[in-house]
Amino acid sequence: MGTILLILICVAIILGFVLILDSSRRTKEKTKSLPEKQKHAEEKPRSMQIKISLPDMQIRIPQSEAGSRAADAANLILEYTKAGKLEEAREIYDSMPAMGDSQALKELRAMAATSLISAYAWEPDTAREIYGSMPAPGDSETLNELRADAAANLTTAYSQAGKPEPAREIYDSMPDPGDLQALKELRASAAMDLITTYANAGTPDAAREIYDAMPAPGDSQTVKELRAVAAIALISAYAKAGKLEEARIIYDAMPGLGDSPDVKQCRDMAAGIIKMLEEKGHP
């Protein structure tokens, strides 16, 4: 994640917190500003999206008429989604099961589904229909990776729409990442979006449950940065709820995320939130 992106994310969160803290003195103004805050709550996850690159996938397409047709269909779906022709792409996708059920064809269909789900980001219910039609991953590493990618995109889509309940359902359905680093990063990215949505909705305890279950960062700088941004959202939510002690617990654990410039920037922002609360006289 670039330093500039992280700074913008953190500044957006802390500025949103300052505005809410300041408006808490005036109940009427707080009530009037609620629609605008809800709008920002829907926009924040979008600005926090982080691109996670899956490992290169090699699908061995069977040398048959069915294999050729499925490969052509998958490529055409990718072209249609890039061109914004989603109805045409969906029609082709729905015809793919009739082309066969070999492992390679399932993987091609899952790849096409992932592309469609990403394209239907602003219609999460439609994207969820496609997600539900994806082939079961079984023992296929490729299908697990594709399903995790699709789930992360769908979790983000529901989070952007301000719908934490279906976002949580999709998040919980994500395959166990095991030792695959790319899947850990996808799960951490989806968790960050969900945490931000819960935090903006004023439900920090639900956000904390997701935060505590995020993948351990290990040596992954990406996961460390995702946890750092999620920590700011959670600290801000606890602070808005007047739970300074809980906010401090999250902040005190942040040094474990390392001392990279990006993580340090997030930690400084979190410290600023807590300091403001202390100056306002919160216990």
Secondary structure as GFF3:
##gff-version 3
##sequence-region A 1 283
A	DSSP	alpha_helix	3	23	.	.	.	ID=ss1
A	DSSP	alpha_helix	27	32	.	.	.	ID=ss2
A	DSSP	alpha_helix	34	47	.	.	.	ID=ss3
A	DSSP	alpha_helix	65	82	.	.	.	ID=ss4
A	DSSP	alpha_helix	86	95	.	.	.	ID=ss5
A	DSSP	three_ten_helix	96	99	.	.	.	ID=ss6
A	DSSP	alpha_helix	103	119	.	.	.	ID=ss7
A	DSSP	alpha_helix	124	132	.	.	.	ID=ss8
A	DSSP	alpha_helix	141	160	.	.	.	ID=ss9
A	DSSP	alpha_helix	164	172	.	.	.	ID=ss10
A	DSSP	alpha_helix	181	200	.	.	.	ID=ss11
A	DSSP	alpha_helix	204	212	.	.	.	ID=ss12
A	DSSP	alpha_helix	221	240	.	.	.	ID=ss13
A	DSSP	alpha_helix	244	253	.	.	.	ID=ss14
A	DSSP	three_ten_helix	254	257	.	.	.	ID=ss15
A	DSSP	alpha_helix	261	279	.	.	.	ID=ss16
###
